[in-house]
Amino acid sequence: MYQLKVAKDSNYLKHIPLIRKCFPELSIGEIKRRIESGEVVAEQDPIPRWDPLDDLRGIDRVQMFCDLRTALVGRGAKVTVLEDGKPISETLFQNSLELLKEIERQVEEDMDREADE
């Protein structure tokens, strides 16, 4: 499970709408509380369960998580990415995502090949 922590700084309130946009199930108050208490503000399974509505809408939840992280960093937020509760480096995070994309591509190729047989 990927997790995102946002450090409380003088601009942390400006980050709340961005987080809420990606995770609308969290209230503004809950996001604020989590930032203030140093808790994880967002979580994303690297292999999310298949959601037909997300599929129809072309929504990639893992990409949304990555885009949120990038946007927060771009706004000057101090962001920590964790994997199963342990901080990981940006390099490890990106390598993990690339590996998952490669596995997904290989599985799709295998399924296509089996369908053609």
RODO-2510 file (C-alpha; in nm, 4 decimals, decimal comma):
residues 117
     n   res          X          Y          Z
     1     m     0,0000     0,0000     0,0000
     2     y     0,1373     0,3395    -0,0994
     3     q     0,0752     0,6167     0,1508
     4     l     0,1281     0,9894     0,1440
     5     k     0,2112     1,2181     0,4335
     6     v     0,2143     1,5959     0,4034
     7     a     0,4141     1,7908     0,6589
     8     k     0,2399     2,0743     0,8389
     9     d     0,3907     2,4025     0,7280
    10     s     0,2688     2,7593     0,6936
    11     n     0,0889     2,6762     0,3661
    12     y    -0,0623     2,3379     0,4517
    13     l    -0,4201     2,4665     0,4329
    14     k    -0,3651     2,5440     0,0625
    15     h    -0,2920     2,1754    -0,0023
    16     i    -0,6233     2,0496     0,1358
    17     p    -0,8415     2,1230    -0,1735
    18     l    -0,5935     1,9397    -0,3953
    19     i    -0,5987     1,6326    -0,1716
    20     r    -0,9783     1,6485    -0,1461
    21     k    -1,0105     1,6602    -0,5248
    22     c    -0,8289     1,3260    -0,5540
    23     f    -0,9822     1,1727    -0,2420
    24     p    -1,3351     1,3179    -0,2152
    25     e    -1,4329     1,0584     0,0439
    26     l    -1,2176     1,2494     0,2946
    27     s    -1,3708     1,5609     0,4462
    28     i    -1,1769     1,8851     0,4591
    29     g    -1,1707     1,8582     0,8373
    30     e    -1,0351     1,5036     0,8242
    31     i    -0,7564     1,6005     0,5828
    32     k    -0,6668     1,8984     0,8026
    33     r    -0,6622     1,6813     1,1145
    34     r    -0,4406     1,4218     0,9467
    35     i    -0,1878     1,6798     0,8303
    36     e    -0,1813     1,8492     1,1711
    37     s    -0,1278     1,5188     1,3518
    38     g     0,1338     1,3880     1,1058
    39     e    -0,0844     1,1024     0,9850
    40     v    -0,1120     0,9542     0,6381
    41     v    -0,3448     1,1715     0,4289
    42     a    -0,3889     0,9397     0,1307
    43     e    -0,3477     0,5720     0,0515
    44     q    -0,3455     0,3809    -0,2737
    45     d    -0,3037     0,0125    -0,3406
    46     p    -0,0392    -0,0260    -0,6149
    47     i    -0,2609    -0,2946    -0,7688
    48     p    -0,6078    -0,1477    -0,7216
    49     r    -0,9187    -0,3586    -0,7472
    50     w    -1,0830    -0,3321    -1,0848
    51     d    -1,3641    -0,0792    -1,0919
    52     p    -1,5766    -0,0861    -1,4078
    53     l    -1,6747     0,2805    -1,3685
    54     d    -1,3129     0,3891    -1,3357
    55     d    -1,2351     0,1763    -1,6403
    56     l    -1,5137     0,3362    -1,8458
    57     r    -1,4043     0,6830    -1,7391
    58     g    -1,0368     0,6095    -1,8027
    59     i    -0,9461     0,6758    -1,4393
    60     d    -0,6160     0,5343    -1,3199
    61     r    -0,6121     0,5603    -0,9400
    62     v    -0,2391     0,4906    -0,9111
    63     q    -0,1655     0,7666    -1,1639
    64     m    -0,3942     1,0013    -0,9694
    65     f    -0,1938     0,9269    -0,6552
    66     c     0,1319     1,0017    -0,8396
    67     d    -0,0112     1,3205    -0,9910
    68     l    -0,1268     1,4349    -0,6466
    69     r     0,2217     1,3806    -0,5080
    70     t     0,3775     1,5722    -0,7978
    71     a     0,1292     1,8598    -0,7634
    72     l     0,1849     1,8881    -0,3890
    73     v     0,5623     1,8941    -0,4319
    74     g     0,5175     2,1544    -0,7080
    75     r     0,3287     2,3731    -0,4596
    76     g     0,6136     2,3471    -0,2120
    77     a     0,4665     2,0833     0,0192
    78     k     0,7032     1,8525     0,2031
    79     v     0,5674     1,5125     0,1028
    80     t     0,6749     1,1702     0,2223
    81     v     0,5786     0,8571     0,0301
    82     l     0,5539     0,5396     0,2324
    83     e     0,5141     0,1802     0,1280
    84     d     0,3338    -0,0250     0,3907
    85     g     0,4117     0,2375     0,6537
    86     k     0,7838     0,2726     0,5771
    87     p     0,9279     0,5808     0,4034
    88     i     1,0698     0,5119     0,0587
    89     s     1,2879     0,7214    -0,1686
    90     e     1,1585     0,8858    -0,4827
    91     t     1,3784     0,6522    -0,6866
    92     l     1,2392     0,3411    -0,5213
    93     f     0,8830     0,4720    -0,5646
    94     q     0,9351     0,5392    -0,9359
    95     n     1,1098     0,2038    -0,9905
    96     s     0,8239     0,0237    -0,8168
    97     l     0,5693     0,1965    -1,0401
    98     e     0,7670     0,1121    -1,3528
    99     l     0,7904    -0,2520    -1,2477
   100     l     0,4136    -0,2696    -1,1927
   101     k     0,3496    -0,1135    -1,5361
   102     e     0,5834    -0,3663    -1,6982
   103     i     0,4104    -0,6575    -1,5240
   104     e     0,0705    -0,5226    -1,6325
   105     r     0,1923    -0,4928    -1,9931
   106     q     0,3296    -0,8475    -1,9902
   107     v     0,0080    -0,9897    -1,8466
   108     e    -0,1969    -0,8128    -2,1145
   109     e     0,0342    -0,9480    -2,3865
   110     d     0,0027    -1,3005    -2,2442
   111     m    -0,3762    -1,2714    -2,2325
   112     d    -0,3874    -1,1446    -2,5923
   113     r    -0,1599    -1,4259    -2,7070
   114     e    -0,3735    -1,6889    -2,5296
   115     a    -0,6904    -1,5399    -2,6792
   116     d    -0,5424    -1,5699    -3,0285
   117     e    -0,4539    -1,9387    -2,9827
***
